[in-house]
Amino acid sequence: MKWTLVLISLLALSACTHKVQVETKEPITINLNVKVDHEIRVKVDKELDDLFSDDSELF
């Protein structure tokens, strides 16, 4: 008897769902101003740094 009552209660609770619905007469416009700053760091091995240095005769 208890299990039947628990089962019926669970079925009744699972049937309840929450739904929120908003309706407006005019469309909603959202303006976002987003500023993105980024920084890129490149780490070069000392050997490559010497290779591309101004003193090298590579270029």
mmCIF file of the N, C-alpha and C atoms, coordinates in Angstrom:
data_MODEL
# 
_entry.id   MODEL 
# 
loop_
_atom_site.group_PDB 
_atom_site.id 
_atom_site.type_symbol 
_atom_site.label_atom_id 
_atom_site.label_alt_id 
_atom_site.label_comp_id 
_atom_site.label_asym_id 
_atom_site.label_entity_id 
_atom_site.label_seq_id 
_atom_site.pdbx_PDB_ins_code 
_atom_site.Cartn_x 
_atom_site.Cartn_y 
_atom_site.Cartn_z 
_atom_site.occupancy 
_atom_site.B_iso_or_equiv 
_atom_site.pdbx_formal_charge 
_atom_site.auth_seq_id 
_atom_site.auth_comp_id 
_atom_site.auth_asym_id 
_atom_site.auth_atom_id 
_atom_site.pdbx_PDB_model_num 
ATOM 1   N N  . MET A 1 1  ? 0.823  -1.195 0.000   1.00 0.00 ? 1  MET A N  1 
ATOM 2   C CA . MET A 1 1  ? 0.000  0.000  0.000   1.00 0.00 ? 1  MET A CA 1 
ATOM 3   C C  . MET A 1 1  ? 0.865  1.256  0.000   1.00 0.00 ? 1  MET A C  1 
ATOM 4   N N  . LYS A 1 2  ? 1.941  1.226  0.826   1.00 0.00 ? 2  LYS A N  1 
ATOM 5   C CA . LYS A 1 2  ? 2.829  2.387  0.890   1.00 0.00 ? 2  LYS A CA 1 
ATOM 6   C C  . LYS A 1 2  ? 3.502  2.630  -0.455  1.00 0.00 ? 2  LYS A C  1 
ATOM 7   N N  . TRP A 1 3  ? 3.950  1.534  -1.082  1.00 0.00 ? 3  TRP A N  1 
ATOM 8   C CA . TRP A 1 3  ? 4.665  1.680  -2.362  1.00 0.00 ? 3  TRP A CA 1 
ATOM 9   C C  . TRP A 1 3  ? 3.751  2.223  -3.461  1.00 0.00 ? 3  TRP A C  1 
ATOM 10  N N  . THR A 1 4  ? 2.509  1.842  -3.389  1.00 0.00 ? 4  THR A N  1 
ATOM 11  C CA . THR A 1 4  ? 1.562  2.352  -4.366  1.00 0.00 ? 4  THR A CA 1 
ATOM 12  C C  . THR A 1 4  ? 1.349  3.844  -4.184  1.00 0.00 ? 4  THR A C  1 
ATOM 13  N N  . LEU A 1 5  ? 1.248  4.265  -2.933  1.00 0.00 ? 5  LEU A N  1 
ATOM 14  C CA . LEU A 1 5  ? 1.072  5.689  -2.632  1.00 0.00 ? 5  LEU A CA 1 
ATOM 15  C C  . LEU A 1 5  ? 2.303  6.479  -3.057  1.00 0.00 ? 5  LEU A C  1 
ATOM 16  N N  . VAL A 1 6  ? 3.509  5.926  -2.787  1.00 0.00 ? 6  VAL A N  1 
ATOM 17  C CA . VAL A 1 6  ? 4.746  6.585  -3.183  1.00 0.00 ? 6  VAL A CA 1 
ATOM 18  C C  . VAL A 1 6  ? 4.827  6.661  -4.698  1.00 0.00 ? 6  VAL A C  1 
ATOM 19  N N  . LEU A 1 7  ? 4.501  5.587  -5.369  1.00 0.00 ? 7  LEU A N  1 
ATOM 20  C CA . LEU A 1 7  ? 4.550  5.560  -6.827  1.00 0.00 ? 7  LEU A CA 1 
ATOM 21  C C  . LEU A 1 7  ? 3.574  6.553  -7.437  1.00 0.00 ? 7  LEU A C  1 
ATOM 22  N N  . ILE A 1 8  ? 2.383  6.643  -6.905  1.00 0.00 ? 8  ILE A N  1 
ATOM 23  C CA . ILE A 1 8  ? 1.392  7.605  -7.405  1.00 0.00 ? 8  ILE A CA 1 
ATOM 24  C C  . ILE A 1 8  ? 1.870  9.031  -7.141  1.00 0.00 ? 8  ILE A C  1 
ATOM 25  N N  . SER A 1 9  ? 2.496  9.266  -5.996  1.00 0.00 ? 9  SER A N  1 
ATOM 26  C CA . SER A 1 9  ? 3.014  10.604 -5.676  1.00 0.00 ? 9  SER A CA 1 
ATOM 27  C C  . SER A 1 9  ? 4.129  10.990 -6.631  1.00 0.00 ? 9  SER A C  1 
ATOM 28  N N  . LEU A 1 10 ? 5.021  10.046 -6.923  1.00 0.00 ? 10 LEU A N  1 
ATOM 29  C CA . LEU A 1 10 ? 6.116  10.333 -7.855  1.00 0.00 ? 10 LEU A CA 1 
ATOM 30  C C  . LEU A 1 10 ? 5.602  10.616 -9.253  1.00 0.00 ? 10 LEU A C  1 
ATOM 31  N N  . LEU A 1 11 ? 4.612  9.866  -9.683  1.00 0.00 ? 11 LEU A N  1 
ATOM 32  C CA . LEU A 1 11 ? 4.035  10.114 -11.004 1.00 0.00 ? 11 LEU A CA 1 
ATOM 33  C C  . LEU A 1 11 ? 3.354  11.472 -11.061 1.00 0.00 ? 11 LEU A C  1 
ATOM 34  N N  . ALA A 1 12 ? 2.681  11.835 -9.977  1.00 0.00 ? 12 ALA A N  1 
ATOM 35  C CA . ALA A 1 12 ? 2.005  13.142 -9.946  1.00 0.00 ? 12 ALA A CA 1 
ATOM 36  C C  . ALA A 1 12 ? 3.026  14.269 -9.964  1.00 0.00 ? 12 ALA A C  1 
ATOM 37  N N  . LEU A 1 13 ? 4.138  14.112 -9.234  1.00 0.00 ? 13 LEU A N  1 
ATOM 38  C CA . LEU A 1 13 ? 5.163  15.150 -9.198  1.00 0.00 ? 13 LEU A CA 1 
ATOM 39  C C  . LEU A 1 13 ? 5.910  15.248 -10.519 1.00 0.00 ? 13 LEU A C  1 
ATOM 40  N N  . SER A 1 14 ? 6.128  14.124 -11.160 1.00 0.00 ? 14 SER A N  1 
ATOM 41  C CA . SER A 1 14 ? 6.870  14.161 -12.429 1.00 0.00 ? 14 SER A CA 1 
ATOM 42  C C  . SER A 1 14 ? 6.037  14.781 -13.545 1.00 0.00 ? 14 SER A C  1 
ATOM 43  N N  . ALA A 1 15 ? 4.742  14.804 -13.406 1.00 0.00 ? 15 ALA A N  1 
ATOM 44  C CA . ALA A 1 15 ? 3.886  15.397 -14.425 1.00 0.00 ? 15 ALA A CA 1 
ATOM 45  C C  . ALA A 1 15 ? 3.914  16.919 -14.369 1.00 0.00 ? 15 ALA A C  1 
ATOM 46  N N  . CYS A 1 16 ? 4.355  17.485 -13.237 1.00 0.00 ? 16 CYS A N  1 
ATOM 47  C CA . CYS A 1 16 ? 4.404  18.937 -13.093 1.00 0.00 ? 16 CYS A CA 1 
ATOM 48  C C  . CYS A 1 16 ? 5.688  19.465 -13.713 1.00 0.00 ? 16 CYS A C  1 
ATOM 49  N N  . THR A 1 17 ? 5.561  20.361 -14.631 1.00 0.00 ? 17 THR A N  1 
ATOM 50  C CA . THR A 1 17 ? 6.734  20.997 -15.217 1.00 0.00 ? 17 THR A CA 1 
ATOM 51  C C  . THR A 1 17 ? 6.557  22.505 -15.110 1.00 0.00 ? 17 THR A C  1 
ATOM 52  N N  . HIS A 1 18 ? 7.696  23.163 -15.021 1.00 0.00 ? 18 HIS A N  1 
ATOM 53  C CA . HIS A 1 18 ? 7.672  24.612 -14.927 1.00 0.00 ? 18 HIS A CA 1 
ATOM 54  C C  . HIS A 1 18 ? 7.881  25.185 -16.316 1.00 0.00 ? 18 HIS A C  1 
ATOM 55  N N  . LYS A 1 19 ? 7.076  26.136 -16.645 1.00 0.00 ? 19 LYS A N  1 
ATOM 56  C CA . LYS A 1 19 ? 7.217  26.787 -17.944 1.00 0.00 ? 19 LYS A CA 1 
ATOM 57  C C  . LYS A 1 19 ? 6.996  28.282 -17.746 1.00 0.00 ? 19 LYS A C  1 
ATOM 58  N N  . VAL A 1 20 ? 7.976  29.050 -18.218 1.00 0.00 ? 20 VAL A N  1 
ATOM 59  C CA . VAL A 1 20 ? 7.861  30.502 -18.148 1.00 0.00 ? 20 VAL A CA 1 
ATOM 60  C C  . VAL A 1 20 ? 7.864  31.010 -19.576 1.00 0.00 ? 20 VAL A C  1 
ATOM 61  N N  . GLN A 1 21 ? 6.878  31.767 -19.901 1.00 0.00 ? 21 GLN A N  1 
ATOM 62  C CA . GLN A 1 21 ? 6.771  32.285 -21.254 1.00 0.00 ? 21 GLN A CA 1 
ATOM 63  C C  . GLN A 1 21 ? 6.481  33.783 -21.167 1.00 0.00 ? 21 GLN A C  1 
ATOM 64  N N  . VAL A 1 22 ? 7.288  34.542 -21.908 1.00 0.00 ? 22 VAL A N  1 
ATOM 65  C CA . VAL A 1 22 ? 7.134  35.995 -21.904 1.00 0.00 ? 22 VAL A CA 1 
ATOM 66  C C  . VAL A 1 22 ? 6.782  36.433 -23.317 1.00 0.00 ? 22 VAL A C  1 
ATOM 67  N N  . GLU A 1 23 ? 5.764  37.209 -23.422 1.00 0.00 ? 23 GLU A N  1 
ATOM 68  C CA . GLU A 1 23 ? 5.362  37.720 -24.727 1.00 0.00 ? 23 GLU A CA 1 
ATOM 69  C C  . GLU A 1 23 ? 5.288  39.232 -24.653 1.00 0.00 ? 23 GLU A C  1 
ATOM 70  N N  . THR A 1 24 ? 5.809  39.877 -25.706 1.00 0.00 ? 24 THR A N  1 
ATOM 71  C CA . THR A 1 24 ? 5.746  41.337 -25.779 1.00 0.00 ? 24 THR A CA 1 
ATOM 72  C C  . THR A 1 24 ? 5.098  41.727 -27.103 1.00 0.00 ? 24 THR A C  1 
ATOM 73  N N  . LYS A 1 25 ? 4.616  42.932 -27.145 1.00 0.00 ? 25 LYS A N  1 
ATOM 74  C CA . LYS A 1 25 ? 4.009  43.418 -28.387 1.00 0.00 ? 25 LYS A CA 1 
ATOM 75  C C  . LYS A 1 25 ? 5.079  43.804 -29.397 1.00 0.00 ? 25 LYS A C  1 
ATOM 76  N N  . GLU A 1 26 ? 6.210  44.350 -28.886 1.00 0.00 ? 26 GLU A N  1 
ATOM 77  C CA . GLU A 1 26 ? 7.311  44.764 -29.752 1.00 0.00 ? 26 GLU A CA 1 
ATOM 78  C C  . GLU A 1 26 ? 8.498  43.837 -29.531 1.00 0.00 ? 26 GLU A C  1 
ATOM 79  N N  . PRO A 1 27 ? 9.312  43.671 -30.556 1.00 0.00 ? 27 PRO A N  1 
ATOM 80  C CA . PRO A 1 27 ? 10.494 42.831 -30.364 1.00 0.00 ? 27 PRO A CA 1 
ATOM 81  C C  . PRO A 1 27 ? 11.483 43.491 -29.399 1.00 0.00 ? 27 PRO A C  1 
ATOM 82  N N  . ILE A 1 28 ? 12.186 42.692 -28.673 1.00 0.00 ? 28 ILE A N  1 
ATOM 83  C CA . ILE A 1 28 ? 13.157 43.181 -27.705 1.00 0.00 ? 28 ILE A CA 1 
ATOM 84  C C  . ILE A 1 28 ? 14.507 43.267 -28.403 1.00 0.00 ? 28 ILE A C  1 
ATOM 85  N N  . THR A 1 29 ? 15.145 44.432 -28.295 1.00 0.00 ? 29 THR A N  1 
ATOM 86  C CA . THR A 1 29 ? 16.470 44.641 -28.867 1.00 0.00 ? 29 THR A CA 1 
ATOM 87  C C  . THR A 1 29 ? 17.477 44.743 -27.738 1.00 0.00 ? 29 THR A C  1 
ATOM 88  N N  . ILE A 1 30 ? 18.516 43.953 -27.854 1.00 0.00 ? 30 ILE A N  1 
ATOM 89  C CA . ILE A 1 30 ? 19.572 43.962 -26.833 1.00 0.00 ? 30 ILE A CA 1 
ATOM 90  C C  . ILE A 1 30 ? 20.856 44.418 -27.510 1.00 0.00 ? 30 ILE A C  1 
ATOM 91  N N  . ASN A 1 31 ? 21.398 45.538 -27.048 1.00 0.00 ? 31 ASN A N  1 
ATOM 92  C CA . ASN A 1 31 ? 22.662 46.050 -27.577 1.00 0.00 ? 31 ASN A CA 1 
ATOM 93  C C  . ASN A 1 31 ? 23.771 45.727 -26.584 1.00 0.00 ? 31 ASN A C  1 
ATOM 94  N N  . LEU A 1 32 ? 24.780 45.054 -27.080 1.00 0.00 ? 32 LEU A N  1 
ATOM 95  C CA . LEU A 1 32 ? 25.904 44.704 -26.224 1.00 0.00 ? 32 LEU A CA 1 
ATOM 96  C C  . LEU A 1 32 ? 27.159 45.362 -26.764 1.00 0.00 ? 32 LEU A C  1 
ATOM 97  N N  . ASN A 1 33 ? 27.844 46.058 -25.931 1.00 0.00 ? 33 ASN A N  1 
ATOM 98  C CA . ASN A 1 33 ? 29.145 46.608 -26.286 1.00 0.00 ? 33 ASN A CA 1 
ATOM 99  C C  . ASN A 1 33 ? 30.187 45.802 -25.527 1.00 0.00 ? 33 ASN A C  1 
ATOM 100 N N  . VAL A 1 34 ? 30.937 45.049 -26.273 1.00 0.00 ? 34 VAL A N  1 
ATOM 101 C CA . VAL A 1 34 ? 31.910 44.167 -25.659 1.00 0.00 ? 34 VAL A CA 1 
ATOM 102 C C  . VAL A 1 34 ? 33.296 44.555 -26.148 1.00 0.00 ? 34 VAL A C  1 
ATOM 103 N N  . LYS A 1 35 ? 34.183 44.745 -25.230 1.00 0.00 ? 35 LYS A N  1 
ATOM 104 C CA . LYS A 1 35 ? 35.560 45.056 -25.576 1.00 0.00 ? 35 LYS A CA 1 
ATOM 105 C C  . LYS A 1 35 ? 36.415 43.853 -25.196 1.00 0.00 ? 35 LYS A C  1 
ATOM 106 N N  . VAL A 1 36 ? 37.110 43.365 -26.183 1.00 0.00 ? 36 VAL A N  1 
ATOM 107 C CA . VAL A 1 36 ? 37.952 42.192 -25.947 1.00 0.00 ? 36 VAL A CA 1 
ATOM 108 C C  . VAL A 1 36 ? 39.402 42.600 -26.107 1.00 0.00 ? 36 VAL A C  1 
ATOM 109 N N  . ASP A 1 37 ? 40.150 42.437 -25.073 1.00 0.00 ? 37 ASP A N  1 
ATOM 110 C CA . ASP A 1 37 ? 41.595 42.672 -25.118 1.00 0.00 ? 37 ASP A CA 1 
ATOM 111 C C  . ASP A 1 37 ? 42.288 41.334 -25.011 1.00 0.00 ? 37 ASP A C  1 
ATOM 112 N N  . HIS A 1 38 ? 43.313 41.182 -25.802 1.00 0.00 ? 38 HIS A N  1 
ATOM 113 C CA . HIS A 1 38 ? 44.047 39.937 -25.710 1.00 0.00 ? 38 HIS A CA 1 
ATOM 114 C C  . HIS A 1 38 ? 45.536 40.222 -25.838 1.00 0.00 ? 38 HIS A C  1 
ATOM 115 N N  . GLU A 1 39 ? 46.270 39.353 -25.336 1.00 0.00 ? 39 GLU A N  1 
ATOM 116 C CA . GLU A 1 39 ? 47.721 39.481 -25.379 1.00 0.00 ? 39 GLU A CA 1 
ATOM 117 C C  . GLU A 1 39 ? 48.295 38.132 -25.777 1.00 0.00 ? 39 GLU A C  1 
ATOM 118 N N  . ILE A 1 40 ? 49.155 38.176 -26.766 1.00 0.00 ? 40 ILE A N  1 
ATOM 119 C CA . ILE A 1 40 ? 49.768 36.944 -27.240 1.00 0.00 ? 40 ILE A CA 1 
ATOM 120 C C  . ILE A 1 40 ? 51.249 37.021 -26.906 1.00 0.00 ? 40 ILE A C  1 
ATOM 121 N N  . ARG A 1 41 ? 51.712 36.038 -26.255 1.00 0.00 ? 41 ARG A N  1 
ATOM 122 C CA . ARG A 1 41 ? 53.126 35.962 -25.914 1.00 0.00 ? 41 ARG A CA 1 
ATOM 123 C C  . ARG A 1 41 ? 53.757 34.799 -26.667 1.00 0.00 ? 41 ARG A C  1 
ATOM 124 N N  . VAL A 1 42 ? 54.837 35.118 -27.314 1.00 0.00 ? 42 VAL A N  1 
ATOM 125 C CA . VAL A 1 42 ? 55.544 34.093 -28.068 1.00 0.00 ? 42 VAL A CA 1 
ATOM 126 C C  . VAL A 1 42 ? 56.898 33.891 -27.414 1.00 0.00 ? 42 VAL A C  1 
ATOM 127 N N  . LYS A 1 43 ? 57.122 32.681 -27.072 1.00 0.00 ? 43 LYS A N  1 
ATOM 128 C CA . LYS A 1 43 ? 58.397 32.350 -26.456 1.00 0.00 ? 43 LYS A CA 1 
ATOM 129 C C  . LYS A 1 43 ? 59.244 31.612 -27.493 1.00 0.00 ? 43 LYS A C  1 
ATOM 130 N N  . VAL A 1 44 ? 60.391 32.158 -27.751 1.00 0.00 ? 44 VAL A N  1 
ATOM 131 C CA . VAL A 1 44 ? 61.276 31.577 -28.741 1.00 0.00 ? 44 VAL A CA 1 
ATOM 132 C C  . VAL A 1 44 ? 62.539 31.115 -28.024 1.00 0.00 ? 44 VAL A C  1 
ATOM 133 N N  . ASP A 1 45 ? 62.992 29.992 -28.425 1.00 0.00 ? 45 ASP A N  1 
ATOM 134 C CA . ASP A 1 45 ? 64.218 29.491 -27.830 1.00 0.00 ? 45 ASP A CA 1 
ATOM 135 C C  . ASP A 1 45 ? 65.362 30.437 -28.135 1.00 0.00 ? 45 ASP A C  1 
ATOM 136 N N  . LYS A 1 46 ? 66.312 30.444 -27.285 1.00 0.00 ? 46 LYS A N  1 
ATOM 137 C CA . LYS A 1 46 ? 67.464 31.338 -27.449 1.00 0.00 ? 46 LYS A CA 1 
ATOM 138 C C  . LYS A 1 46 ? 68.177 31.071 -28.773 1.00 0.00 ? 46 LYS A C  1 
ATOM 139 N N  . GLU A 1 47 ? 68.229 29.838 -29.155 1.00 0.00 ? 47 GLU A N  1 
ATOM 140 C CA . GLU A 1 47 ? 68.906 29.471 -30.394 1.00 0.00 ? 47 GLU A CA 1 
ATOM 141 C C  . GLU A 1 47 ? 68.207 30.086 -31.617 1.00 0.00 ? 47 GLU A C  1 
ATOM 142 N N  . LEU A 1 48 ? 66.880 30.035 -31.626 1.00 0.00 ? 48 LEU A N  1 
ATOM 143 C CA . LEU A 1 48 ? 66.129 30.653 -32.724 1.00 0.00 ? 48 LEU A CA 1 
ATOM 144 C C  . LEU A 1 48 ? 66.221 32.166 -32.666 1.00 0.00 ? 48 LEU A C  1 
ATOM 145 N N  . ASP A 1 49 ? 66.224 32.686 -31.457 1.00 0.00 ? 49 ASP A N  1 
ATOM 146 C CA . ASP A 1 49 ? 66.341 34.128 -31.307 1.00 0.00 ? 49 ASP A CA 1 
ATOM 147 C C  . ASP A 1 49 ? 67.663 34.615 -31.900 1.00 0.00 ? 49 ASP A C  1 
ATOM 148 N N  . ASP A 1 50 ? 68.717 33.889 -31.676 1.00 0.00 ? 50 ASP A N  1 
ATOM 149 C CA . ASP A 1 50 ? 70.014 34.250 -32.252 1.00 0.00 ? 50 ASP A CA 1 
ATOM 150 C C  . ASP A 1 50 ? 70.008 34.097 -33.769 1.00 0.00 ? 50 ASP A C  1 
ATOM 151 N N  . LEU A 1 51 ? 69.306 33.093 -34.238 1.00 0.00 ? 51 LEU A N  1 
ATOM 152 C CA . LEU A 1 51 ? 69.244 32.843 -35.672 1.00 0.00 ? 51 LEU A CA 1 
ATOM 153 C C  . LEU A 1 51 ? 68.562 33.995 -36.408 1.00 0.00 ? 51 LEU A C  1 
ATOM 154 N N  . PHE A 1 52 ? 67.483 34.527 -35.799 1.00 0.00 ? 52 PHE A N  1 
ATOM 155 C CA . PHE A 1 52 ? 66.734 35.605 -36.441 1.00 0.00 ? 52 PHE A CA 1 
ATOM 156 C C  . PHE A 1 52 ? 67.195 36.994 -36.003 1.00 0.00 ? 52 PHE A C  1 
ATOM 157 N N  . SER A 1 53 ? 68.236 37.073 -35.281 1.00 0.00 ? 53 SER A N  1 
ATOM 158 C CA . SER A 1 53 ? 68.717 38.378 -34.816 1.00 0.00 ? 53 SER A CA 1 
ATOM 159 C C  . SER A 1 53 ? 69.256 39.191 -35.991 1.00 0.00 ? 53 SER A C  1 
ATOM 160 N N  . ASP A 1 54 ? 69.435 40.435 -35.735 1.00 0.00 ? 54 ASP A N  1 
ATOM 161 C CA . ASP A 1 54 ? 69.905 41.334 -36.795 1.00 0.00 ? 54 ASP A CA 1 
ATOM 162 C C  . ASP A 1 54 ? 71.332 41.009 -37.229 1.00 0.00 ? 54 ASP A C  1 
ATOM 163 N N  . ASP A 1 55 ? 72.099 40.455 -36.380 1.00 0.00 ? 55 ASP A N  1 
ATOM 164 C CA . ASP A 1 55 ? 73.490 40.172 -36.711 1.00 0.00 ? 55 ASP A CA 1 
ATOM 165 C C  . ASP A 1 55 ? 73.644 38.940 -37.607 1.00 0.00 ? 55 ASP A C  1 
ATOM 166 N N  . SER A 1 56 ? 72.647 38.117 -37.624 1.00 0.00 ? 56 SER A N  1 
ATOM 167 C CA . SER A 1 56 ? 72.787 36.910 -38.437 1.00 0.00 ? 56 SER A CA 1 
ATOM 168 C C  . SER A 1 56 ? 72.684 37.260 -39.921 1.00 0.00 ? 56 SER A C  1 
ATOM 169 N N  . GLU A 1 57 ? 73.224 36.432 -40.717 1.00 0.00 ? 57 GLU A N  1 
ATOM 170 C CA . GLU A 1 57 ? 73.217 36.677 -42.158 1.00 0.00 ? 57 GLU A CA 1 
ATOM 171 C C  . GLU A 1 57 ? 72.184 35.800 -42.862 1.00 0.00 ? 57 GLU A C  1 
ATOM 172 N N  . LEU A 1 58 ? 71.171 35.445 -42.137 1.00 0.00 ? 58 LEU A N  1 
ATOM 173 C CA . LEU A 1 58 ? 70.132 34.582 -42.703 1.00 0.00 ? 58 LEU A CA 1 
ATOM 174 C C  . LEU A 1 58 ? 69.335 35.308 -43.783 1.00 0.00 ? 58 LEU A C  1 
ATOM 175 N N  . PHE A 1 59 ? 68.987 36.553 -43.532 1.00 0.00 ? 59 PHE A N  1 
ATOM 176 C CA . PHE A 1 59 ? 68.189 37.302 -44.513 1.00 0.00 ? 59 PHE A CA 1 
ATOM 177 C C  . PHE A 1 59 ? 69.022 38.343 -45.196 1.00 0.00 ? 59 PHE A C  1 
# 
